[in-house]
Each structure stands twice: as C-alpha cells, then as structure tokens.
Amino acid sequence: MFWSLLKVLLFVAAIAALTWGASLLLETGGGIRLAAGGYEMTLGPLQAVIGLLILMLGIWLLMRLIGLIVATLRFFNGDETAISRYFDRDRQRKGYQALSDGFLALASGEARLALLRAQRAEKYLERPELTTLLVAQAAEAAGDSARASEAFKKLLANESTRFVGIRGLLHQKLAEGDTDTALKLAEKAFALKPKHGETQDILLKLQSDSADWKGARATLGAKLKTGALPKDVFRRRDAVLALQEARGIMDETATVEAREAAIEANRKSPDLIPAAVMAARSLIAKGDKKGATRVVKKAWEGIPHPDLAAVFAEIEPEETPYARLKRFKPLVAQHPNHDEIRLLQAEMLIAAEDFPAARRALGDLVERHPTQRALAVMAAIERGEGSDDAVVRGWLAKALVAPRGPQWCCDKCQAIHAEWHPICSNCGGFDTLSWREPQEDTSQSTRGAQLLPLIVQPPVKEPAKPATADEDDIIDLAAVARSAD
C-alpha cells in the first residue's frame, strides 16, 4: 500500500516538474540558468530537454532500485518468492497483454494473429489453463486441427480444464465423422457435467444413431431432471425410445419382455401409431384380442391410419368380408367424414363384392382429393361393375401420376419416408416424422402392391349368401356412407 502511494506521488511530482520546466522555458526564451553552491550554469532549450529526459530516467531507475530494496527486505523477512516476483512482474505484464490481445483477435476473426498472441502469452505466463485454451481455440479457428487437438489433450491433464478439453475433442471427432470415438467422449463429458445441455443433446443423438436406446432413455431422463424438457415432450420422446428398444428386442427374439416393452411404449404415448401397432400385435400374439382392440381404438381416436386398420384386421384374420364390415363399424363411426374412413369403407365393400355401395362410400373423393389409393380403389370398383377395360385403364393411368396422399414426412426438412423412424435419415431430426400430406409430392409410389391392403383380402372367403335379418346392420353400411356424404 505504501509503495503504491509512493509511486503515485512520484508520478505527480514528475508531471509537476515537467510542467514547471516547460513554463520556465517559455518565460526565459533563451535558456535556463541554474545556480547552486557558488556555481552557475546556463542551459539552452535542447540542453534543458536532454537534462529533463536524464532526470526522468534517473527517477525511473530510482523507483526500480527502491522496489528491489523492498523485495530484498521482504525476502529476508521470510517471503521466499518476493525477489522472483519482482523480476517476473514484467513477464506477467507482457504475458497478460498478449493474452488479452489474443482473445480480442479471436473475437475479431483474426485466427492467425490470435494464435501468434497465444504463443507469446504461453511464453511469458505459467497459466496453461488460460494460454492452452487460447491456443486450442485459435488453432481450431485457423484450421490447424492437429495443433488444436494437441492443445485440447493438454487440457485433459488439469482437472479444472478436463471438461473443456473433452468437449473440444468431441467437436473435432464429430466434424471428422468419427462417431464411435465421439460417443465415448460424449459419455465422459456427460459424466463430468450431467447438467450441460449441449452435451446432453449430442449424447442423445449419438446414442440414438448407434441404437443404444436404453442409454438414450437415461440421457433423456437427465434432460427432464435439469428442466430442459417439458413433461409432455419427455413422455412422447421416451415413448419413441421405448418403442425402438422394444423393436430391438423383437428383432432378436420375441420374448415376454419384448411384448411388455411394446405395451409400455404405447402406454406412455397412446397416439404414437407405431407403438400402438406393435403393442396390438404383441397382445394378439398373447391371445389377448380384447386388449389389442382397445389399443387400436385408443390410437384411432387421434387419427385414422392404414397401419391401425391393418392390425385391427389381424385380430380376426379368418373372418368373412361381411363380418369384417360389422367389426369395423365402431372405427368408422369415430371419424365418418375422414378420407381414410371413406377409403377403408370402399375397400371392405369391394372385398364383399358390393361395388355400388363401395362407390357410394368413396363419394366425391376422386374429384376432391384424387390420390393414388383413391384412384386405384375407383378402378377396382369400375372393374367390379363390369366397365370397359378402357375405363379401368383410364383410372389406373391417373393413379400413376397422382399424389400418394398422407405419408411419413419430416417436419424439419420435409423429407418423405416410406416407414416411420425415430430419426429422420435426411436431417437427423429426432421425433420429427408426422403422418400428413407432403408439401410437394414428387416421390414415386413404393406401395404399388399395397394400394388395397390386407383388410380387403382375407385369407378365407366364404361363398356369397343372401342377407339375413341379422345382417341388415352390415348391409346398411352403405347408408352410413350416404349420410356421411
């Protein structure tokens, strides 16, 4: 404290002396006359300036000498580092100045200059947690990945900078496409800082890409605990991961655990169509037809979907077309005006060979919303009613160039997928596929043989028989279609 006050006083005294000397030169004009101890000396302006500079140099040397004396006294008083700190003071000042210039250059986008300043700071300072970090970031910005990797590895040695080093190496491996190493680094980073949001997202994506669904569910739970996900979003995404985990088990062996996992995925998110389909098939395999029916009806409340209709048909695979019409009646009643319902009714009536009722059920769909499936159904109706081949071929020709209708589309990049997946294969988005009409339908059909799905072709078909009083409500399905119109 005393030494700092003394330096301030000396600085003020030097400024005052300079001011006094300048005013004196202005007043005398010809020079400065100095008289002391019987001696007299006259200095010209140039000589006065040189003398003033020598005086300032003497004052600076005096201050340095006083500082050295103070450091020596502290050393003899027990401060073992007092003299070394005195001589290192200039090095630290230069080092911190270089460090500051390096960070400013990095923020300005001057990567090469930042790297030079970082190397200079590294030379003067013994603070690797600062200088090595600047070297790594500057080298990375300059495109010197080898130098950046070396610097990040140095950061691993220090506990306080280990996470930064792992994170830097992780981003490098991601940029190189080395996902296996990146996954291991992400796991280590997550272990160090489980609440770090960026690490959670990277680890979740890498685990999903590598089909580590169990690990991904644990990471998703960590995101919920940190408040990074709303509960409803967590339940939906956890159901997606549980579904994929169940699919993996199913691929290996259809065990009881697999069935329970599929049912659990459906319980977490009943509107997730793939989960409902898998859960229903699991229940069918167990012989629980009522449970499978309940699962399909619950999912059908959200949106009618062909896959749900197909699995609902699998519950009774050997029923007659008229029996199938009757069993599907509760599903038809939930969304009577939906396009999928009209197509479903028409397909089942075609299977029952009631072509006029199928035409009525289809209504104006081929004019209002002509899709490949609707036009193919219309061609089947024309064929069943005995129309000319030219008429049938005309409807099929229209079907070839018509849009496919609703498909699994990515809400992020608009890519179209033939089947549902938890991750978009085009942009890598997680849980971004939804069943809807694509924005621009330019894709070719991949379901040419599936335009009339399983529900219109039961494996066992009984001979046609006259309708009885018990089947009046079945035949009246055409009236339901007319009322829907």
C-alpha positions as CSV (number, residue, x, y, z in Angstrom):
1,M,0.0,0.0,0.0
2,F,2.8,2.4,1.0
3,W,4.8,1.5,-2.2
4,S,1.8,2.2,-4.4
5,L,1.2,5.6,-2.7
6,L,4.9,6.4,-3.2
7,K,4.7,5.7,-6.9
8,V,1.6,7.8,-7.3
9,L,3.3,10.7,-5.5
10,L,6.5,10.4,-7.6
11,F,4.4,10.4,-10.8
12,V,2.6,13.5,-9.7
13,A,5.9,15.1,-8.8
14,A,7.3,14.3,-12.3
15,I,4.3,15.8,-14.0
16,A,4.6,18.9,-11.9
17,A,8.3,19.2,-12.7
18,L,7.7,18.8,-16.4
19,T,5.0,21.5,-16.3
20,W,7.3,23.8,-14.3
21,G,10.2,23.2,-16.7
22,A,8.0,23.9,-19.8
23,S,6.6,27.1,-18.3
24,L,10.1,28.2,-17.4
25,L,11.4,27.6,-20.9
26,L,8.6,29.7,-22.3
27,E,9.3,32.6,-19.9
28,T,13.1,32.7,-20.3
29,G,13.1,32.2,-24.1
30,G,16.9,31.9,-24.3
31,G,17.5,29.1,-21.8
32,I,17.6,28.1,-18.2
33,R,20.1,29.5,-15.7
34,L,20.9,27.2,-12.7
35,A,22.8,28.5,-9.7
36,A,23.8,26.4,-6.7
37,G,26.7,26.4,-4.2
38,G,28.5,29.3,-5.9
39,Y,28.3,27.7,-9.3
40,E,26.1,29.0,-12.2
41,M,25.1,27.1,-15.3
42,T,23.1,28.2,-18.3
43,L,21.3,25.5,-20.4
44,G,19.8,26.1,-23.8
45,P,16.4,24.7,-24.8
46,L,17.9,21.5,-26.3
47,Q,20.2,21.0,-23.4
48,A,17.2,21.5,-21.0
49,V,15.1,18.9,-22.7
50,I,18.1,16.4,-22.6
51,G,18.6,17.1,-19.0
52,L,14.9,16.6,-18.3
53,L,15.0,13.2,-20.0
54,I,18.0,12.2,-18.0
55,L,16.2,13.3,-14.9
56,M,13.2,11.2,-15.7
57,L,15.5,8.2,-16.4
58,G,17.1,8.7,-13.1
59,I,13.7,8.8,-11.3
60,W,12.7,5.6,-13.1
61,L,15.9,3.9,-12.0
62,L,15.5,5.2,-8.5
63,M,12.0,3.7,-8.4
64,R,13.2,0.3,-9.7
65,L,16.0,0.4,-7.1
66,I,13.6,1.2,-4.3
67,G,11.4,-1.7,-5.5
68,L,14.3,-4.1,-5.5
69,I,15.3,-3.0,-2.0
70,V,11.8,-3.5,-0.8
71,A,11.7,-7.0,-2.4
72,T,15.0,-7.9,-0.8
73,L,13.8,-6.7,2.7
74,R,10.7,-8.9,2.2
75,F,12.9,-11.9,1.2
76,F,15.0,-11.5,4.4
77,N,11.7,-11.2,6.3
78,G,10.6,-14.7,5.2
79,D,8.8,-14.1,1.8
80,E,10.8,-16.6,-0.3
81,T,9.2,-15.5,-3.6
82,A,9.5,-11.8,-3.2
83,I,12.6,-11.3,-5.4
84,S,11.4,-13.8,-8.1
85,R,8.0,-12.0,-8.2
86,Y,9.8,-8.7,-8.6
87,F,11.8,-9.9,-11.7
88,D,8.8,-11.8,-13.1
89,R,6.5,-8.7,-12.9
90,D,7.4,-7.6,-16.4
91,R,7.0,-11.0,-17.9
92,Q,3.5,-11.3,-16.4
93,R,2.5,-7.9,-17.7
94,K,3.7,-8.8,-21.2
95,G,2.0,-12.2,-20.9
96,Y,-1.4,-10.9,-19.9
97,Q,-1.2,-8.2,-22.5
98,A,-0.5,-10.8,-25.2
99,L,-3.4,-13.0,-23.7
100,S,-5.8,-10.0,-23.9
101,D,-4.7,-9.2,-27.5
102,G,-5.1,-12.9,-28.4
103,F,-8.7,-13.1,-27.1
104,L,-9.6,-9.8,-28.9
105,A,-8.1,-11.1,-32.1
106,L,-10.0,-14.3,-31.8
107,A,-13.3,-12.4,-31.3
108,S,-12.4,-10.3,-34.3
109,G,-12.0,-13.3,-36.5
110,E,-8.2,-12.9,-36.9
111,A,-7.3,-16.5,-36.1
112,R,-3.7,-16.4,-37.2
113,L,-3.0,-13.2,-35.2
114,A,-4.7,-14.8,-32.2
115,L,-2.5,-17.9,-32.5
116,L,0.6,-15.8,-32.5
117,R,-0.5,-13.8,-29.4
118,A,-1.4,-17.1,-27.7
119,Q,2.1,-18.4,-28.3
120,R,3.6,-15.2,-26.9
121,A,1.4,-15.4,-23.8
122,E,2.3,-19.1,-23.4
123,K,6.0,-18.0,-23.4
124,Y,5.6,-15.4,-20.7
125,L,2.9,-16.9,-18.5
126,E,2.7,-20.0,-16.5
127,R,-1.1,-20.3,-16.7
128,P,-1.8,-23.3,-19.0
129,E,-5.5,-23.2,-18.2
130,L,-5.6,-19.9,-20.0
131,T,-2.9,-20.0,-22.6
132,T,-3.5,-23.5,-23.8
133,L,-7.2,-22.8,-24.1
134,L,-6.5,-19.8,-26.3
135,V,-4.0,-21.8,-28.4
136,A,-6.6,-24.5,-28.9
137,Q,-9.4,-22.1,-29.9
138,A,-7.1,-20.0,-32.1
139,A,-5.7,-23.1,-33.9
140,E,-9.2,-24.5,-34.4
141,A,-10.4,-21.2,-35.9
142,A,-7.3,-21.1,-38.1
143,G,-8.0,-24.6,-39.4
144,D,-4.9,-26.2,-37.7
145,S,-6.7,-29.2,-36.3
146,A,-3.5,-31.1,-35.3
147,R,-2.4,-28.1,-33.2
148,A,-5.9,-27.7,-31.7
149,S,-6.1,-31.4,-30.9
150,E,-2.7,-31.3,-29.2
151,A,-3.8,-28.3,-27.1
152,F,-7.1,-30.0,-26.1
153,K,-5.2,-33.1,-25.0
154,K,-3.0,-30.9,-22.7
155,L,-6.2,-29.6,-21.1
156,L,-7.1,-33.1,-20.0
157,A,-4.3,-33.2,-17.5
158,N,-5.8,-30.4,-15.4
159,E,-9.0,-31.3,-13.5
160,S,-10.4,-27.8,-13.9
161,T,-10.0,-27.8,-17.7
162,R,-10.7,-31.5,-18.4
163,F,-14.3,-30.9,-19.5
164,V,-13.2,-28.2,-21.9
165,G,-10.6,-30.5,-23.4
166,I,-13.1,-33.3,-23.8
167,R,-15.6,-31.0,-25.3
168,G,-13.1,-29.7,-27.8
169,L,-12.0,-33.2,-28.9
170,L,-15.7,-34.2,-29.1
171,H,-16.5,-31.5,-31.6
172,Q,-13.4,-32.4,-33.6
173,K,-14.4,-36.0,-33.8
174,L,-17.9,-35.0,-34.8
175,A,-16.5,-32.8,-37.6
176,E,-14.4,-35.8,-38.8
177,G,-17.3,-38.2,-38.7
178,D,-15.7,-40.5,-36.1
179,T,-19.0,-41.1,-34.3
180,D,-17.6,-44.1,-32.3
181,T,-14.9,-42.0,-30.6
182,A,-17.3,-39.1,-30.3
183,L,-19.8,-41.3,-28.4
184,K,-17.1,-42.3,-25.9
185,L,-16.1,-38.7,-25.4
186,A,-19.7,-37.5,-25.0
187,E,-20.2,-40.2,-22.3
188,K,-17.1,-38.9,-20.4
189,A,-18.3,-35.3,-20.8
190,F,-21.7,-36.2,-19.6
191,A,-20.2,-38.0,-16.5
192,L,-18.3,-34.8,-15.7
193,K,-21.2,-32.4,-16.2
194,P,-24.5,-34.2,-16.5
195,K,-26.5,-30.9,-16.5
196,H,-24.7,-29.5,-19.5
197,G,-27.4,-29.0,-22.1
198,E,-25.2,-29.2,-25.2
199,T,-23.6,-32.4,-24.0
200,Q,-27.0,-34.0,-23.3
201,D,-28.2,-33.2,-26.8
202,I,-25.0,-34.5,-28.5
203,L,-25.0,-37.7,-26.4
204,L,-28.7,-38.3,-27.0
205,K,-28.2,-38.0,-30.8
206,L,-25.2,-40.3,-30.8
207,Q,-26.9,-42.9,-28.7
208,S,-29.9,-42.8,-31.0
209,D,-27.7,-43.2,-34.1
210,S,-26.0,-46.2,-32.5
211,A,-29.3,-47.8,-31.5
212,D,-28.4,-47.5,-27.8
213,W,-32.0,-46.9,-26.8
214,K,-31.5,-47.7,-23.1
215,G,-28.7,-45.2,-22.8
216,A,-30.7,-42.6,-24.7
217,R,-33.6,-43.0,-22.3
218,A,-31.3,-42.4,-19.4
219,T,-30.0,-39.3,-21.1
220,L,-33.5,-38.1,-21.8
221,G,-34.3,-38.6,-18.1
222,A,-31.4,-36.4,-17.2
223,K,-32.7,-33.7,-19.5
224,L,-36.0,-33.8,-17.7
225,K,-34.4,-33.5,-14.3
226,T,-32.5,-30.4,-15.4
227,G,-35.7,-28.8,-16.6
228,A,-34.6,-28.8,-20.3
229,L,-37.7,-30.7,-21.4
230,P,-41.4,-30.2,-20.6
231,K,-43.0,-33.3,-19.2
232,D,-45.3,-33.9,-22.1
233,V,-42.4,-33.7,-24.6
234,F,-40.4,-36.1,-22.4
235,R,-43.3,-38.6,-22.3
236,R,-43.6,-38.5,-26.0
237,R,-39.9,-38.9,-26.7
238,D,-39.4,-41.5,-24.0
239,A,-42.2,-43.5,-25.7
240,V,-40.4,-43.2,-29.0
241,L,-37.2,-44.6,-27.4
242,A,-39.1,-47.3,-25.6
243,L,-40.7,-48.3,-28.9
244,Q,-37.3,-48.6,-30.6
245,E,-36.0,-50.5,-27.6
246,A,-38.9,-52.9,-28.0
247,R,-38.2,-53.2,-31.7
248,G,-34.6,-54.2,-31.0
249,I,-35.7,-56.9,-28.6
250,M,-38.3,-58.1,-31.2
251,D,-35.6,-58.4,-33.8
252,E,-33.6,-60.7,-31.5
253,T,-36.3,-62.8,-30.1
254,A,-40.0,-62.1,-29.4
255,T,-39.9,-62.7,-25.7
256,V,-42.4,-61.6,-23.0
257,E,-40.1,-58.7,-22.1
258,A,-40.3,-57.5,-25.7
259,R,-44.1,-57.6,-25.6
260,E,-44.2,-55.7,-22.3
261,A,-41.8,-53.1,-23.7
262,A,-44.0,-52.6,-26.7
263,I,-47.1,-52.2,-24.5
264,E,-45.2,-49.8,-22.2
265,A,-44.3,-47.6,-25.2
266,N,-47.9,-47.5,-26.2
267,R,-49.0,-46.6,-22.6
268,K,-46.5,-43.7,-22.5
269,S,-47.9,-42.2,-25.7
270,P,-51.2,-43.8,-27.0
271,D,-51.2,-41.6,-30.1
272,L,-47.9,-42.9,-31.3
273,I,-49.1,-45.0,-34.2
274,P,-46.1,-47.4,-34.5
275,A,-46.2,-48.0,-30.7
276,A,-49.9,-48.8,-30.9
277,V,-49.4,-51.2,-33.8
278,M,-46.6,-53.1,-32.1
279,A,-48.5,-53.2,-28.8
280,A,-51.6,-54.6,-30.6
281,R,-49.5,-57.2,-32.4
282,S,-47.9,-58.2,-29.1
283,L,-51.3,-58.6,-27.5
284,I,-52.5,-60.6,-30.5
285,A,-49.5,-62.9,-30.0
286,K,-50.5,-63.4,-26.4
287,G,-54.1,-64.2,-27.4
288,D,-55.5,-61.0,-25.8
289,K,-57.8,-59.9,-28.6
290,K,-59.8,-57.5,-26.4
291,G,-56.6,-55.8,-25.3
292,A,-55.5,-55.4,-28.9
293,T,-58.9,-54.0,-29.9
294,R,-58.7,-51.5,-27.0
295,V,-55.2,-50.3,-28.1
296,V,-56.2,-49.8,-31.7
297,K,-59.4,-47.9,-30.8
298,K,-57.5,-45.6,-28.5
299,A,-54.9,-44.8,-31.2
300,W,-57.7,-44.5,-33.8
301,E,-59.3,-41.7,-31.8
302,G,-56.3,-39.5,-32.6
303,I,-56.0,-40.2,-36.3
304,P,-57.3,-43.0,-38.6
305,H,-54.2,-44.7,-40.1
306,P,-53.9,-47.6,-42.6
307,D,-51.4,-49.4,-40.3
308,L,-54.0,-49.3,-37.5
309,A,-56.7,-50.7,-39.8
310,A,-54.3,-53.5,-40.9
311,V,-53.5,-54.6,-37.4
312,F,-57.2,-54.4,-36.5
313,A,-57.9,-56.8,-39.3
314,E,-55.2,-59.1,-38.0
315,I,-57.2,-59.6,-34.8
316,E,-59.6,-61.8,-36.7
317,P,-57.7,-62.9,-39.8
318,E,-60.2,-65.6,-40.9
319,E,-63.5,-63.6,-40.7
320,T,-65.7,-63.1,-43.7
321,P,-65.9,-59.8,-45.5
322,Y,-69.4,-59.1,-44.0
323,A,-68.2,-59.9,-40.5
324,R,-65.2,-57.6,-41.0
325,L,-67.6,-54.8,-42.1
326,K,-69.5,-55.3,-38.9
327,R,-66.5,-55.4,-36.7
328,F,-65.0,-52.2,-38.2
329,K,-68.2,-50.3,-37.7
330,P,-67.1,-48.7,-34.3
331,L,-64.0,-47.4,-36.0
332,V,-66.0,-46.0,-38.9
333,A,-68.3,-44.2,-36.5
334,Q,-65.4,-42.3,-34.8
335,H,-64.5,-40.3,-38.0
336,P,-67.3,-40.7,-40.5
337,N,-66.1,-37.9,-42.8
338,H,-62.4,-38.6,-42.8
339,D,-60.8,-39.5,-46.1
340,E,-59.2,-42.6,-44.6
341,I,-62.6,-43.8,-43.5
342,R,-64.1,-43.4,-46.9
343,L,-61.2,-45.4,-48.5
344,L,-61.5,-48.1,-45.7
345,Q,-65.2,-48.5,-46.3
346,A,-64.8,-48.7,-50.0
347,E,-62.0,-51.3,-49.8
348,M,-64.0,-53.5,-47.4
349,L,-67.1,-53.3,-49.6
350,I,-65.1,-54.2,-52.6
351,A,-63.9,-57.3,-50.7
352,A,-67.6,-58.0,-50.0
353,E,-68.2,-57.5,-53.8
354,D,-70.8,-54.8,-53.1
355,F,-69.5,-52.4,-55.7
356,P,-72.4,-49.9,-55.8
357,A,-72.0,-49.4,-52.0
358,A,-68.3,-49.1,-52.4
359,R,-68.8,-46.3,-55.0
360,R,-71.2,-44.5,-52.6
361,A,-68.8,-44.9,-49.7
362,L,-66.0,-43.4,-51.9
363,G,-68.2,-40.4,-52.7
364,D,-66.5,-37.4,-54.4
365,L,-63.1,-38.3,-53.1
366,V,-61.6,-39.0,-56.6
367,E,-62.6,-35.5,-57.7
368,R,-62.0,-33.6,-54.4
369,H,-58.7,-35.4,-53.4
370,P,-57.5,-37.8,-56.1
371,T,-54.7,-39.8,-54.6
372,Q,-53.1,-43.0,-55.9
373,R,-55.0,-45.1,-53.5
374,A,-58.4,-43.4,-54.2
375,L,-58.0,-43.8,-57.9
376,A,-56.9,-47.4,-57.6
377,V,-60.0,-48.1,-55.5
378,M,-62.1,-46.4,-58.2
379,A,-60.5,-48.6,-60.8
380,A,-61.4,-51.7,-58.8
381,I,-65.0,-50.5,-58.4
382,E,-65.2,-50.0,-62.2
383,R,-63.8,-53.4,-62.8
384,G,-66.2,-55.0,-60.4
385,E,-69.2,-53.3,-62.0
386,G,-68.1,-54.6,-65.4
387,S,-66.9,-51.4,-67.0
388,D,-64.9,-51.4,-70.2
389,D,-61.2,-52.1,-69.9
390,A,-60.5,-48.6,-71.3
391,V,-62.3,-47.0,-68.3
392,V,-60.4,-49.1,-65.9
393,R,-57.1,-48.3,-67.6
394,G,-58.0,-44.6,-67.5
395,W,-58.4,-44.7,-63.7
396,L,-55.1,-46.6,-63.4
397,A,-53.3,-44.1,-65.7
398,K,-54.5,-41.3,-63.4
399,A,-53.3,-43.2,-60.4
400,L,-49.7,-43.4,-61.8
401,V,-49.3,-39.6,-61.8
402,A,-51.5,-38.8,-58.8
403,P,-50.0,-37.8,-55.4
404,R,-49.6,-40.6,-52.9
405,G,-51.6,-38.8,-50.1
406,P,-50.6,-38.8,-46.5
407,Q,-47.1,-40.1,-45.8
408,W,-44.5,-40.0,-43.0
409,C,-43.0,-36.5,-43.5
410,C,-40.2,-34.8,-41.6
411,D,-41.5,-31.6,-40.0
412,K,-37.9,-30.2,-40.1
413,C,-36.6,-30.9,-43.6
414,Q,-39.9,-32.1,-45.3
415,A,-38.2,-35.4,-46.4
416,I,-40.6,-38.3,-47.1
417,H,-40.1,-41.7,-45.5
418,A,-41.8,-45.0,-46.5
419,E,-41.9,-46.1,-42.9
420,W,-41.8,-44.3,-39.5
421,H,-38.4,-43.9,-37.9
422,P,-37.5,-42.1,-34.7
423,I,-34.7,-40.2,-36.5
424,C,-35.0,-38.6,-39.9
425,S,-32.5,-40.2,-42.2
426,N,-32.1,-36.9,-44.2
427,C,-31.6,-34.2,-41.5
428,G,-31.1,-36.3,-38.3
429,G,-34.0,-34.8,-36.5
430,F,-35.3,-36.7,-33.6
431,D,-39.1,-37.5,-33.4
432,T,-39.8,-35.2,-36.4
433,L,-41.9,-37.6,-38.6
434,S,-45.6,-37.0,-38.7
435,W,-48.4,-38.6,-40.9
436,R,-49.6,-35.8,-43.2
437,E,-49.6,-34.7,-46.8
438,P,-46.1,-33.7,-48.1
439,Q,-45.6,-30.1,-49.1
440,E,-44.5,-31.1,-52.6
441,D,-45.3,-34.7,-53.6
442,T,-42.7,-35.7,-56.2
443,S,-41.9,-39.1,-54.9
444,Q,-42.8,-42.4,-56.6
445,S,-45.0,-44.9,-55.0
446,T,-43.4,-47.7,-53.0
447,R,-46.6,-49.4,-52.2
448,G,-48.0,-50.3,-55.6
449,A,-48.9,-53.7,-54.5
450,Q,-50.3,-52.4,-51.2
451,L,-52.9,-49.9,-52.5
452,L,-55.6,-52.4,-51.5
453,P,-54.2,-53.5,-48.1
454,L,-54.7,-56.7,-46.2
455,I,-58.1,-55.8,-44.9
456,V,-59.7,-56.2,-48.4
457,Q,-58.1,-59.6,-49.0
458,P,-58.9,-62.0,-46.1
459,P,-57.3,-65.4,-46.4
460,V,-60.5,-67.3,-46.1
461,K,-63.5,-66.3,-48.2
462,E,-66.9,-68.0,-47.8
463,P,-69.4,-68.2,-50.7
464,A,-71.8,-65.4,-51.0
465,K,-75.1,-65.9,-49.4
466,P,-78.4,-63.9,-49.1
467,A,-78.5,-61.4,-46.4
468,T,-80.5,-62.3,-43.3
469,A,-82.2,-60.2,-40.8
470,D,-79.1,-60.4,-38.6
471,E,-77.0,-58.8,-41.3
472,D,-79.2,-55.8,-42.0
473,D,-77.0,-53.6,-40.0
474,I,-74.0,-54.8,-42.0
475,I,-75.6,-54.0,-45.4
476,D,-76.8,-50.7,-44.1
477,L,-73.1,-49.6,-44.0
478,A,-73.8,-48.1,-47.4
479,A,-76.4,-45.9,-45.8
480,V,-73.8,-44.7,-43.4
481,A,-71.6,-43.7,-46.3
482,R,-74.5,-41.9,-47.9
483,S,-75.3,-40.0,-44.7
484,A,-71.6,-39.1,-44.5
485,D,-71.8,-37.5,-47.9
